[in-house]
Amino acid sequence: MATPTGIYFFGDSLTDVGNVTALYAMGTPPPGAPTTIPGPPYDPQGRASNGPIYADVLAAGVGSGLTATPSVLGGNNFAFGGARTRYQIFGSPFQGILEQVQTFIAQPGAADSGALYVLWGGSNNLQDIVVGKTTDVTGNPIPNVPETLGDLAGAIGALYAEGARNILVPNVADLSLVPRIREMLALLPPPVAAAQRAQIRGLSMAYNGGLASTLGTLEQLYTGLDIVAFDAFSNLDEIVANAAAYGFTNTTDRCYTGDDTGFTGGGTVCANPDDYLWWDGIHPTSALHAILGQRMLRAVPEPGTLLLMGLALALGFGRRLRG
């Protein structure tokens, strides 16, 4: 594919750069939502981390002057924290991925065929399955794996129909590696925990296998569609296996131990977040985001050496932009 002429994002809290925060600032949250939003020590602009995320790296890297900014403020990033594929956990005005795509499509004009569209979702759906949730915010059964894949296929088809031709789709990482799941398993007898850990890893792998098949089918179905698949699963596995080479000293615990669901505060922050893989119970630190963002850049036309150097300095990722 040619160098992208723009970039757009759809997804969940791994991708949200401030949509949830911006809507909180505009009015009262919907029923059931936390009464507060992530504040310090979270990124003050609304990222579910301690600073910039992969979307910032990717936007700055694919084109000079590009940024990732919240769509509710007129920007190009439509992702919402808490998004599942077909709904957001607290409902309107927050949006799931299919709703995000419809909001984008409702804008005047066709989609830029030269832009890169990033669609990263599915992990929240799988986490719902892992923790045993049975219904969504409307009381309907939560999507299973085939339904989740169907939702993402529908989102891609809708973007294609609008004119999008270049879509980057990461898969899900091994959910058994995230601190919240580790903590849940630690409460079980070791043999039971080991068996469930294997099942959770297997669920992630099964989903990713289905996603790869789905993406291949879509590329055959839609003429001119270029899907760039990014293997977040294998990348995270490799980073964990070689943590010291990337400067990580802790790949299992959360850096911030406070409330990461109701955001009522409390807890402590580790002395050196860059040494940790995980910021809270489910979200990466900016250090891990930096590596993932750089590796995603390798899948699309890379910027020149000078642009990469400037990107590292501007985002404060100089120590991590390698690997």
N, C-alpha and C positions, 0 to 999 in steps of 0.2 A: 504494500500500500504506500501511497505517496505521503509526504509529511502532512500531518493533520492541519486543517485550517482553523480548527476550534476544538473544544472538548466539552462534554456534558456527562454528568454523573447521576446514577440512580442506585439506591441501595438503602442500607441500614446505618447503625451507629458506627460501623467501620468506615463509612464514607461521609456521613453528615458533617458539614463544617459550620453548622449554626442554625439550621432551619427550626429545630425544636426550640432553641434558645430565643430566636427572633419571635416566634409565635407567643411564647410566654411573655415576652416584653410587650406584646400588642394586646393582651387580654387574659382572661381567666382560663386556666387549663380545663380540659374536659373532665367529666366525672371519672373518678378512678385513677386519674393521673397524679403523680407526685405534686405536692403543693409548691415545691421548689424545684429548681433545675440545677444541674451541676454547676457549682461555682468553684472558687479556689479550694483545693489545689488542681482542679481540672483546668483545661485551657479556657481562658476567659471568654473566648469567642464562641464556645459551644461545641468544641470537638471532644469526643469521649476518650481523651488521652491527656497527657501532660503538656502537649504542644502540637506542632504540625503533624499531619497524617499523610498517608501515601498519596491521597488525592492532591495535596499541595505539591508534592514532588512530581507527580505525573503531569499536572497542569503546567507547571513551570518548565518542565523538561520537554514537552512535545512542541512548544512554540513560544517564541519570545513574547513576553508581555501577558501570557495567559495565566489566569489564576482560577482557583476554585472558590466560588462565592455562593451564599445561600440563595436558592431560587425565590424564596418569599421576600427577598430584598432585591429581586430583579436579576439574580445571578444565574449561573449555569449548573449549579449542584442541587439536584432535586431530592437528595437522600434525606431520610428522617430516621433518627435514632428510634429503636423499637419497631422498625418496619419488618413485617413479614412480607411474603410475596403478594398476598391479596388484601392485606389490611395492616394498619398500625395498631399496636397493642392497646392503645387508649382511645382509638377512633378519631373521628373528625374533630378538628381540622388537620390533625396529623395524618400522614398518608403512607400506605403500603406501596410496594414497588409498582404494581399495576396502576394504582391511582397516580403515582408520580409520573408515569409515562403518559397517562391521559392528560394530566395537567400540562405537560410539555407539548403534546400534540395540539391542545386547544389554543396554543399561541398562534398568532398570525403567521402565515407563510409556511413553506415546506421546510423540512429539516435540511440542514447543510450536508450534502452528500460527501463533502470532503472532510468533515469533522470526525473526531473519534468519540464514540459513545461507550461509556463504562457502565456495566451492569453487574453489580456484585450483591448477591442475595442468597438466601437459602439456609444460612447458618442458624438464624433465629427459629425458622421452622423446625430444623432438626433438634435444636435445644428443647423446644416444646415437646417433641416426641420423647427425648431422653428423660425429661423430668416428669413425664406422665400427664401433661395437660391433655384434656379431651375436647374442649370447646374453645372457640374464639370469642371475641368481644361481643358478638351478636348471638352467641349460643350455638352456632353451627360447629360441626366437627372440624378440628384443625386439619389442615391439608397434610396428607401423607406424602411420601417421597414422589410417587408418580404425579400427584396433583401439583406438588411444588415445581417439579420439572415442567409440567404443562403451563403453569403460571409464567415461568421465565420464558418459555417458548412463545407464549402469547405476547409478552412484553417485547421480545425481539421482533416478532412478526409485525406488531403495531409500529415499532420504530422504522422497520424496513418499508412498510406501506407509506410512511410519512416522508421517506427519502433517505433515511440513514443507510449507509453501506459499510461502515467500519465500526465493529462492536467488539470491545474487549470484555471478556467474561471470565473472571477468576472462579475457581471452584472453592470448596470449603476446606479449611484446615482440619486436622484431627481434633475433634472436640474433646477427646479424653485428655488433651494436653492443657486445657484452660484451667486456671485455678479453681473456679467455682465448681467444675465437675470433679476435679481432684479432691476438693474438700468434701464433696458429697460422698465420694467413694471411700474416703478415709474413715467414714463412720461405720463402714461395713467390715465384717470379718475379712481378713486378707484373701482367702480363696474366692470369696464372693466378689470382692472388689476387683480382683484380677480378671475374673470372668466377665464382669460388667464392663470393665475397661476395654477388653477385647471386643465386646459387642458394640460399644460406642465407636471405637475405631472402625469396626466393620461397617457400621451404619454410614459413617463419613465416606468410606471407600465405595460403598454401594451407590450412594448418592452421586459421587463424582464419576463413577462409571456410567451411570444413567445420564449425567449431564454431558459427558463427552459424546455419547451416542446421539443425544438430542441435538447438540450443536452440529455434529456431522450431517445429520438429516436436514437441518435447516439450511446449511450451506448448499446442499444439493437442491433443495426446494426453491430457494430464492436466488435468481440469477444476479450475479454481481455482488452478492453479500460476502464480505470478508470478516469472518469471526476469528479473533485472536484469543485463544484459550490460554489462561495463565494458571499454572499448577501451584496454587497456594499450599496445598497439602504437602507435596514433595519438597517445596522450598522451606516450609517451616520444619519439616522433619530434618532436613539437612542443616539448618541453622541450629537446631537443638543439639544435633549430634556433634557439631563443631563450634559450640558456643564460645569457647575461649578465643577462637580465632576472630570472632566478631566483637570481643570485649565484654561478653555477657558472663556474669558470675552466678546469676540466679535465673533458671528457666522454669521454675515451678511455682514460686510464690507471687503474690500480688505486692507491688510496691506500695500502693495506697490501700490501707486496710479499713477505711471508713465505709459508710453505707453507699453502695453503688446501685441500689435499686430505688429507694425512696429519697436518696440524696439529702439525708438529715444531718450529715456531717459525722463527726467523731473519727476515731482511728488515727493512724499515724502515716507519715510519708517516709519512705526509705531515704537514706542519706544521698544515694546516687542513682536516680531513676534510670540513667543510661546503662547501668549495669544489669538491669532487669529486663526480661522479655515482656512481662505483663505489668500493665499499669494498675488495673483493678481486677475484679473477678473474671472478666471476659474480654477486656480490651487491651490491645498491645500498647507498649510505650512508644513514644515518638522514635526511639532508637530502632525498634523493630519495624515500625512503619517506614522509616527511611530506607531500610534494606529492601522491603517489599516494593516500595515505589520505584527504586532504582531498577530492580529486576523487571518490573512491568515495562519500564522504559526500553529495556532491551528487546522487548517483543514488538515494539513499534519503531518507526524511524528515529534513531538516536540523535540527540542534539550534538553539536560539535563539542570538542574538548573544552573550549573556553566557556561555553554555556553550562556544561556540567560543573566546572569549577565554580562559576558564579552562583549556580544553584546551590551547591553545597554551602557556600559562605552565607548566602542570603537566608537560607532556612536553618542554619546552625547545625547542619548534618555532616560537617567535614570529617568527623571521626568515624562515621558509620557508612559513608557512601563508598562501599567496596564489597567484594564478595560475589 
